[in-house]
Amino acid sequence: MPEQRWRSAAGQHLPFALVLGVTLLGLVRIVQYHWRQGVVLIGIALLLAALLRVLVTDEQAGLIAIRGRGVDALLYSGLGMAVIVVAMTITGGPFSR
């Protein structure tokens, strides 16, 4: 019966809800003046989207499916890694804490 779960509207949007949840957690950390942790969490959300895009079918992917599976996974993972690297390498300036 696992296939039935994915066919429901809620099950179809579960991957997007997971990614959105991690992103919201990152935004909360940013608002709490822990911007580096928040941005890293947003990068992790993008990596999670890439992983989910690879693991689930096109029908199960729901709102995280934009283009083909390979293109989505490549772009999500590339952007996620770029966001994490930039957040970890910023030093000095008004954001240094």
OpenMM code with the backbone's topology and positions (N, CA, C; nanometers):
from openmm import Vec3, app, unit

residues = "MET PRO GLU GLN ARG TRP ARG SER ALA ALA GLY GLN HIS LEU PRO PHE ALA LEU VAL LEU GLY VAL THR LEU LEU GLY LEU VAL ARG ILE VAL GLN TYR HIS TRP ARG GLN GLY VAL VAL LEU ILE GLY ILE ALA LEU LEU LEU ALA ALA LEU LEU ARG VAL LEU VAL THR ASP GLU GLN ALA GLY LEU ILE ALA ILE ARG GLY ARG GLY VAL ASP ALA LEU LEU TYR SER GLY LEU GLY MET ALA VAL ILE VAL VAL ALA MET THR ILE THR GLY GLY PRO PHE SER ARG".split()
positions = [
    Vec3(0.0778, -0.1204, 0.0000),
    Vec3(0.0000, 0.0000, 0.0000),
    Vec3(0.0832, 0.1288, 0.0000),
    Vec3(0.2159, 0.1236, -0.0015),
    Vec3(0.2907, 0.2494, -0.0041),
    Vec3(0.2596, 0.3335, -0.1271),
    Vec3(0.2214, 0.2690, -0.2367),
    Vec3(0.1894, 0.3446, -0.3578),
    Vec3(0.0664, 0.4316, -0.3374),
    Vec3(-0.0296, 0.3853, -0.2602),
    Vec3(-0.1502, 0.4628, -0.2337),
    Vec3(-0.1171, 0.5911, -0.1580),
    Vec3(-0.0205, 0.5834, -0.0664),
    Vec3(0.0167, 0.7009, 0.0121),
    Vec3(0.0698, 0.8102, -0.0798),
    Vec3(0.1484, 0.7735, -0.1799),
    Vec3(0.2059, 0.8730, -0.2704),
    Vec3(0.1021, 0.9310, -0.3654),
    Vec3(-0.0055, 0.8614, -0.3864),
    Vec3(-0.1077, 0.9100, -0.4791),
    Vec3(-0.1960, 1.0171, -0.4167),
    Vec3(-0.1993, 1.0238, -0.2860),
    Vec3(-0.2818, 1.1267, -0.2229),
    Vec3(-0.2138, 1.2627, -0.2394),
    Vec3(-0.2916, 1.3675, -0.2275),
    Vec3(-0.2376, 1.5022, -0.2440),
    Vec3(-0.1317, 1.5323, -0.1385),
    Vec3(-0.1570, 1.4925, -0.0153),
    Vec3(-0.0600, 1.5185, 0.0913),
    Vec3(0.0687, 1.4406, 0.0684),
    Vec3(0.0583, 1.3163, 0.0275),
    Vec3(0.1766, 1.2349, 0.0024),
    Vec3(0.2580, 1.2850, -0.1147),
    Vec3(0.1909, 1.3419, -0.2123),
    Vec3(0.2611, 1.3917, -0.3301),
    Vec3(0.3452, 1.5140, -0.2958),
    Vec3(0.3050, 1.5903, -0.1972),
    Vec3(0.3769, 1.7117, -0.1614),
    Vec3(0.4670, 1.6933, -0.0398),
    Vec3(0.4823, 1.5709, 0.0069),
    Vec3(0.5675, 1.5438, 0.1222),
    Vec3(0.7135, 1.5835, 0.0980),
    Vec3(0.7755, 1.5509, -0.0174),
    Vec3(0.9140, 1.5953, -0.0390),
    Vec3(0.9281, 1.7476, -0.0312),
    Vec3(0.8349, 1.8195, -0.0903),
    Vec3(0.8391, 1.9660, -0.0848),
    Vec3(0.8228, 2.0149, 0.0588),
    Vec3(0.7351, 1.9508, 0.1349),
    Vec3(0.7131, 1.9909, 0.2739),
    Vec3(0.8394, 1.9701, 0.3578),
    Vec3(0.9128, 1.8621, 0.3331),
    Vec3(1.0377, 1.8387, 0.4051),
    Vec3(1.1395, 1.9469, 0.3739),
    Vec3(1.1552, 1.9785, 0.2461),
    Vec3(1.2498, 2.0825, 0.2046),
    Vec3(1.2074, 2.2175, 0.2619),
    Vec3(1.0797, 2.2473, 0.2567),
    Vec3(1.0286, 2.3731, 0.3092),
    Vec3(1.0498, 2.3828, 0.4600),
    Vec3(1.0324, 2.2724, 0.5302),
    Vec3(1.0539, 2.2714, 0.6747),
    Vec3(1.1972, 2.3041, 0.7126),
    Vec3(1.2931, 2.2459, 0.6425),
    Vec3(1.4340, 2.2753, 0.6703),
    Vec3(1.4653, 2.4206, 0.6352),
    Vec3(1.4082, 2.4695, 0.5255),
    Vec3(1.4292, 2.6090, 0.4865),
    Vec3(1.3728, 2.7042, 0.5912),
    Vec3(1.2548, 2.6758, 0.6418),
    Vec3(1.1951, 2.7606, 0.7454),
    Vec3(1.2786, 2.7589, 0.8733),
    Vec3(1.3341, 2.6440, 0.9061),
    Vec3(1.4227, 2.6363, 1.0220),
    Vec3(1.5457, 2.7249, 1.0005),
    Vec3(1.5981, 2.7248, 0.8787),
    Vec3(1.7102, 2.8126, 0.8464),
    Vec3(1.6730, 2.9586, 0.8582),
    Vec3(1.5546, 2.9952, 0.8123),
    Vec3(1.5098, 3.1338, 0.8236),
    Vec3(1.4918, 3.1762, 0.9689),
    Vec3(1.4453, 3.0844, 1.0520),
    Vec3(1.4326, 3.1146, 1.1954),
    Vec3(1.5702, 3.1432, 1.2541),
    Vec3(1.6700, 3.0641, 1.2178),
    Vec3(1.8062, 3.0867, 1.2691),
    Vec3(1.8612, 3.2206, 1.2208),
    Vec3(1.8283, 3.2598, 1.0979),
    Vec3(1.8738, 3.3889, 1.0466),
    Vec3(1.8100, 3.5024, 1.1271),
    Vec3(1.6815, 3.4915, 1.1539),
    Vec3(1.6115, 3.5937, 1.2309),
    Vec3(1.6668, 3.6022, 1.3729),
    Vec3(1.7175, 3.4919, 1.4249),
    Vec3(1.7756, 3.4893, 1.5594),
    Vec3(1.9217, 3.5350, 1.5588),
    Vec3(1.9653, 3.5971, 1.4504),
    Vec3(2.1006, 3.6516, 1.4364),
    Vec3(2.2089, 3.5449, 1.4322),
    Vec3(2.1743, 3.4260, 1.3878),
    Vec3(2.2716, 3.3203, 1.3606),
    Vec3(2.2677, 3.2950, 1.2097),
    Vec3(2.3071, 3.3987, 1.1344),
    Vec3(2.2886, 3.3954, 0.9899),
    Vec3(2.3661, 3.2834, 0.9235),
    Vec3(2.4867, 3.2551, 0.9712),
    Vec3(2.5678, 3.1505, 0.9060),
    Vec3(2.5006, 3.0143, 0.9200),
    Vec3(2.4509, 2.9828, 1.0389),
    Vec3(2.3811, 2.8557, 1.0595),
    Vec3(2.2551, 2.8493, 0.9740),
    Vec3(2.1843, 2.9605, 0.9656),
    Vec3(2.0616, 2.9638, 0.8859),
    Vec3(2.0878, 2.9430, 0.7388),
    Vec3(2.1918, 3.0075, 0.6870),
    Vec3(2.2229, 2.9921, 0.5457),
    Vec3(2.2713, 2.8505, 0.5161),
    Vec3(2.3472, 2.7927, 0.6070),
    Vec3(2.3903, 2.6537, 0.5885),
    Vec3(2.2686, 2.5609, 0.5879),
    Vec3(2.1708, 2.5873, 0.6728),
    Vec3(2.0488, 2.5058, 0.6717),
    Vec3(1.9733, 2.5194, 0.5396),
    Vec3(1.9725, 2.6372, 0.4836),
    Vec3(1.9080, 2.6548, 0.3526),
    Vec3(1.9842, 2.5765, 0.2463),
    Vec3(2.1170, 2.5769, 0.2536),
    Vec3(2.1966, 2.4953, 0.1622),
    Vec3(2.1688, 2.3469, 0.1796),
    Vec3(2.1516, 2.3045, 0.3046),
    Vec3(2.1184, 2.1643, 0.3321),
    Vec3(1.9804, 2.1301, 0.2758),
    Vec3(1.8875, 2.2251, 0.2830),
    Vec3(1.7547, 2.2029, 0.2249),
    Vec3(1.7651, 2.1796, 0.0744),
    Vec3(1.8528, 2.2537, 0.0082),
    Vec3(1.8725, 2.2327, -0.1355),
    Vec3(1.9349, 2.0961, -0.1627),
    Vec3(2.0297, 2.0547, -0.0798),
    Vec3(2.0882, 1.9211, -0.0959),
    Vec3(1.9844, 1.8118, -0.0691),
    Vec3(1.8964, 1.8355, 0.0267),
    Vec3(1.7869, 1.7421, 0.0532),
    Vec3(1.6943, 1.7325, -0.0673),
    Vec3(1.6660, 1.8463, -0.1299),
    Vec3(1.5825, 1.8468, -0.2501),
    Vec3(1.6484, 1.7652, -0.3606),
    Vec3(1.7802, 1.7788, -0.3747),
    Vec3(1.8518, 1.7008, -0.4766),
    Vec3(1.8422, 1.5516, -0.4465),
    Vec3(1.8621, 1.5152, -0.3215),
    Vec3(1.8543, 1.3742, -0.2828),
    Vec3(1.7146, 1.3178, -0.3062),
    Vec3(1.6140, 1.3925, -0.2638),
    Vec3(1.4763, 1.3459, -0.2834),
    Vec3(1.4415, 1.3369, -0.4315),
    Vec3(1.4924, 1.4292, -0.5094),
    Vec3(1.4637, 1.4286, -0.6539),
    Vec3(1.5212, 1.3044, -0.7199),
    Vec3(1.6352, 1.2577, -0.6694),
    Vec3(1.6964, 1.1366, -0.7237),
    Vec3(1.6219, 1.0114, -0.6763),
    Vec3(1.5769, 1.0131, -0.5522),
    Vec3(1.5204, 0.8916, -0.4929),
    Vec3(1.3749, 0.8644, -0.5285),
    Vec3(1.2958, 0.9680, -0.5511),
    Vec3(1.1535, 0.9457, -0.5753),
    Vec3(1.1207, 0.9623, -0.7233),
    Vec3(1.0093, 0.9078, -0.7649),
    Vec3(0.9687, 0.9177, -0.9048),
    Vec3(0.9191, 1.0585, -0.9348),
    Vec3(0.8978, 1.0856, -1.0630),
    Vec3(0.8493, 1.2179, -1.1028),
    Vec3(0.7133, 1.2491, -1.0413),
    Vec3(0.6255, 1.1502, -1.0325),
    Vec3(0.4937, 1.1711, -0.9752),
    Vec3(0.5026, 1.1962, -0.8251),
    Vec3(0.5962, 1.1302, -0.7575),
    Vec3(0.6115, 1.1448, -0.6135),
    Vec3(0.6832, 1.2742, -0.5762),
    Vec3(0.7602, 1.3293, -0.6673),
    Vec3(0.8422, 1.4467, -0.6365),
    Vec3(0.7573, 1.5707, -0.6123),
    Vec3(0.6416, 1.5779, -0.6721),
    Vec3(0.5535, 1.6913, -0.6487),
    Vec3(0.6165, 1.8229, -0.6920),
    Vec3(0.6187, 1.9196, -0.6022),
    Vec3(0.6625, 2.0544, -0.6350),
    Vec3(0.8137, 2.0705, -0.6468),
    Vec3(0.8938, 1.9694, -0.6087),
    Vec3(1.0379, 1.9834, -0.6277),
    Vec3(1.0806, 1.9423, -0.7681),
    Vec3(0.9887, 1.8872, -0.8454),
    Vec3(1.0179, 1.8499, -0.9842),
    Vec3(0.9936, 1.9704, -1.0736),
    Vec3(1.1005, 2.0221, -1.1315),
    Vec3(1.0884, 2.1372, -1.2196),
    Vec3(1.1229, 2.0972, -1.3617),
    Vec3(1.2370, 2.0361, -1.3788),
    Vec3(1.2818, 1.9905, -1.5103),
    Vec3(1.3001, 1.8400, -1.5030),
    Vec3(1.3892, 1.7879, -1.5796),
    Vec3(1.4177, 1.6448, -1.5729),
    Vec3(1.4867, 1.6106, -1.4419),
    Vec3(1.4822, 1.4837, -1.4052),
    Vec3(1.5389, 1.4391, -1.2779),
    Vec3(1.6877, 1.4731, -1.2668),
    Vec3(1.7641, 1.4465, -1.3717),
    Vec3(1.9078, 1.4738, -1.3675),
    Vec3(1.9393, 1.6221, -1.3568),
    Vec3(1.8677, 1.7027, -1.4332),
    Vec3(1.8909, 1.8479, -1.4299),
    Vec3(1.8539, 1.9032, -1.2930),
    Vec3(1.7411, 1.8612, -1.2396),
    Vec3(1.6998, 1.9080, -1.1067),
    Vec3(1.8033, 1.8709, -1.0013),
    Vec3(1.8467, 1.7459, -1.0017),
    Vec3(1.9433, 1.6995, -0.9017),
    Vec3(2.0745, 1.7757, -0.9148),
    Vec3(2.1198, 1.7966, -1.0367),
    Vec3(2.2450, 1.8691, -1.0585),
    Vec3(2.2339, 2.0142, -1.0108),
    Vec3(2.1266, 2.0820, -1.0472),
    Vec3(2.1111, 2.2220, -1.0095),
    Vec3(2.0870, 2.2390, -0.8592),
    Vec3(2.0031, 2.1551, -0.7997),
    Vec3(1.9796, 2.1636, -0.6556),
    Vec3(2.1088, 2.1388, -0.5777),
    Vec3(2.1817, 2.0355, -0.6151),
    Vec3(2.3040, 2.0049, -0.5409),
    Vec3(2.4109, 2.1102, -0.5648),
    Vec3(2.4248, 2.1583, -0.6873),
    Vec3(2.5240, 2.2621, -0.7150),
    Vec3(2.4947, 2.3906, -0.6403),
    Vec3(2.3693, 2.4341, -0.6421),
    Vec3(2.3326, 2.5558, -0.5711),
    Vec3(2.3446, 2.5369, -0.4199),
    Vec3(2.3069, 2.4205, -0.3711),
    Vec3(2.3193, 2.3929, -0.2276),
    Vec3(2.4640, 2.3985, -0.1812),
    Vec3(2.5537, 2.3369, -0.2576),
    Vec3(2.6962, 2.3403, -0.2225),
    Vec3(2.7506, 2.4825, -0.2315),
    Vec3(2.7104, 2.5576, -0.3332),
    Vec3(2.7579, 2.6954, -0.3483),
    Vec3(2.7129, 2.7813, -0.2308),
    Vec3(2.5888, 2.7671, -0.1884),
    Vec3(2.5368, 2.8447, -0.0761),
    Vec3(2.6147, 2.8112, 0.0512),
    Vec3(2.6404, 2.6842, 0.0746),
    Vec3(2.7134, 2.6425, 0.1946),
    Vec3(2.8570, 2.6939, 0.1910),
    Vec3(2.9237, 2.6811, 0.0775),
    Vec3(3.0627, 2.7271, 0.0671),
    Vec3(3.0719, 2.8774, 0.0883),
    Vec3(2.9839, 2.9532, 0.0262),
    Vec3(2.9870, 3.0988, 0.0433),
    Vec3(2.9605, 3.1359, 0.1890),
    Vec3(2.8639, 3.0715, 0.2522),
    Vec3(2.8337, 3.1025, 0.3921),
    Vec3(2.9514, 3.0710, 0.4835),
    Vec3(3.0223, 2.9650, 0.4542),
    Vec3(3.1325, 2.9245, 0.5405),
    Vec3(3.2598, 3.0055, 0.5161),
    Vec3(3.2704, 3.0714, 0.4024),
    Vec3(3.3944, 3.1425, 0.3719),
    Vec3(3.3860, 3.2929, 0.3928),
    Vec3(3.2699, 3.3489, 0.4210),
    Vec3(3.2577, 3.4928, 0.4456),
    Vec3(3.3233, 3.5241, 0.5811),
    Vec3(3.4163, 3.6174, 0.5782),
    Vec3(3.4808, 3.6613, 0.7019),
    Vec3(3.4799, 3.8129, 0.7081),
    Vec3(3.4812, 3.8664, 0.8276),
    Vec3(3.4835, 4.0107, 0.8443),
    Vec3(3.3528, 4.0747, 0.8052),
    Vec3(3.3530, 4.2067, 0.7986),
    Vec3(3.2348, 4.2785, 0.7579),
    Vec3(3.1287, 4.2824, 0.8655),
    Vec3(3.0125, 4.3334, 0.8300),
    Vec3(2.9051, 4.3487, 0.9301),
    Vec3(2.8460, 4.2155, 0.9764),
    Vec3(2.8739, 4.1066, 0.9047),
    Vec3(2.8148, 3.9788, 0.9418),
    Vec3(2.9054, 3.8938, 1.0304),
    Vec3(3.0241, 3.9409, 1.0609),
    Vec3(3.1152, 3.8581, 1.1386),
    Vec3(3.0683, 3.8488, 1.2833),
    Vec3(3.0569, 3.7291, 1.3309),
    Vec3(3.0186, 3.7009, 1.4696),
    Vec3(3.0882, 3.5768, 1.5137),
] * unit.nanometer
topology = app.Topology()
chain = topology.addChain("A")
for resn in residues:
    res = topology.addResidue(resn, chain)
    for name in ("N", "CA", "C"):
        topology.addAtom(name, app.Element.getBySymbol(name[0]), res)
